[in-house]
């Protein structure tokens, strides 16, 4: 249960709900993770720090998890691969085949509304429809331009940054997260939603 660093306080846009969470080992909580749970990342990679700085948030990335064939997988949209599915265990032990955990902090959250089998099927169906769609690299530039100059507006296309992908999957079951006035959505918007409950931080 770490105290927020000065860097994190400087970047903070809204929620402090993830401060002081219990740190738990992946092996101890694996069986408690449910399909639809939300993975929030606070990365130290230069691009992650840039996203955190310009979105004024603790968080740089977001995905959601699902269980399949006794495995826990993350559905997400990332810069190099677009929309993909990867084992959650890779985040905590072998991120991008580096033999090291993710460089940063990892948090798990859960939407308060219980997701029944039909809703899960709908969400996963939408996620599968979007697999291999490109990551919207231009959107990051637009977000930074909008924040720094006030110029720019979100336009819907077939490319997705991480938070757009999650928003799209949850919209499939009529859960809508707040966006900013220009239509952009960051991981922070989802983390700060009053219906999103922080669960714990992974110990890495």
N, C-alpha and C positions, 0 to 999 in steps of 0.2 A: 504494500500500500504506500506508494511513493508520493511525496509532496510534489506538486507541479514545479517544474524548473522555470527559471526566469524566461527562457526561450519560449516555453509553452504558454506562459502567462502573456507574453508579448503577442503571440500569434492568436490568442483566444478570441473568437468572434462571439460565441454564445455560451453553449452548455458547459457546466462544470460537473455534470452528473457522473462523469467517468473518473473523477478524482478519488483517490483513496480506496479504490476497489481492491478486493482480495486478489492476490496473485496465486494462481493455481496451475499445477502441471497438467499438460494435455492428457496424459495417461489417466489422471484422476477424474477428469470431467468428460472424457470422450463419450461415455455412455449416456451422459445427461444432455448432450447437444442434440437439438431437434432440427429437422428440416425446416427451413425458413428463418433460422437464427441468422443474425447479422454479424459479420466479421468487420471490425473497424481497425485500420492500421495507421500508426503514426511513424512514418518512415524517416530515416536519416540520409537517404540518397539525395543528391543535389536536386533532382526533379521533385522529389517528395517534399523537401524543405521549401522549394519554390511554391509548390501548391499550398503548403501550410501557411507560408508567409502571406501570400496574396489572398487567400481565403480567410485569413485571420483565424485559424483553427488548429486544434491539436491534431486533427486527422488529415491524412493525405490520400487515403484509399479506402474503398469499401467493397464488400462482396457479400453473398449469402451462401449458406451451407445447405447441403442435402445429404441424406444417407442413402446408400445404394449398395446392395450386395455386401453388407458388413463393412462398408467403407464410408468415411466422411469426406465429402468433396466440397470444394469452394467453386461457385460460379461467379465469374468476375470479368471485367474488361480491363486489359492492361496494354501499355504502350506498344510493345513489340508484337503481341499475338492477337489483339482484339479480344472478342468474347471467347472465353475458354473455361474448362473445368480442370481443376488440379486437386490432388489430395491435400486436406488441411494439414496433415502430418508434415508435408514438405515445408509449410510455413514455419513450423516450430522446430524443425530439425535439419532440413536440407533444402533451403529456399533456392530455387532456380538451379538445382543440382550443385550447390556450392559446398555441401557438407557442413553448412553453418545455418543457424536459424535466421529468420528475417531480421534485417538490420533496422531495429526500431522496437516499437511496442505494439502488442496485439490485444484487442479487446473483443469480447463477445457480448452481444445484446439480443433482445428478443422483443418482438412486437407484442403488445399486451393482448390483442385479440387472438384467441386460439385459432390456429389454421387447421381446418378439418381436411380429410382426405381429398375432397373435391377441390378445395382451394389450392392445396399443394399440387395437385395434378395440373390445375390451370397455370400456376406460377411456373412449374417446371416445363410445361408445354411451351410457354412464351419464351423461356430461357433457351430451350432447344431450338426454337425458331430463329433465335438471334445468334446461335453459335457461329463463330468464325467471322461475324461482322467486324468491321474495322474499328479500332480505337480512334476516337475523334480528336486527333492531335490539334487540329485547328481550333477546337472548342476551348482548349486550355489557353491558347493565345487570346482568344476573344474574351475569356473570363478575366485574364490579367489586364487586358486593355480596358474592359468595362470598369474594373475596380480602380485602376490608376487614373483613368481619364473621364469616366462616366459615359464613354461612347461605346456603343455596341448593344446587340440584342440577340438572344438565343434564337436559332432557327432549327426546326426539326429536320433531321436527315436520317440516313440509314447507318450512321456511325455513332459510337457511344463512348463517352468517358465512363468511368466506373459508376459514378452516382446516377448518371442517366440510365444506365443499364438496370441498376437496382430499382429505380423509380418505375421503369417500364414494366418490370416483372411484378411489382406490387400493385401497379395500376390495373393489371389483369384481374386482380381480385378486389378491385374498388377501394384500395388503400392508396391515398394520394398524399404525398409529402409536399410541404411548402417549398416554393422556389423564391428566388429574389425577384425584384420588380421587373428585371429585364428577362426573366424566364430561365435563368441559370440555376442549376442545383449542384451543391457541393456535398461531400460526405457529412459536413457539419449540419446541414439542414436535416438530414435523416437522424443523425445522432441527437440533435436537439429536440426532435419531435416528442411531445409529451407522452405519446403512446409507445415510445421505444424505451424499454427498461434495460439499463446496463446490468450485466450479470457478473462478469469477472474479467481480470486481466490475465493473460497467459504468462506464466513464468518461463523465461527463455534462458 
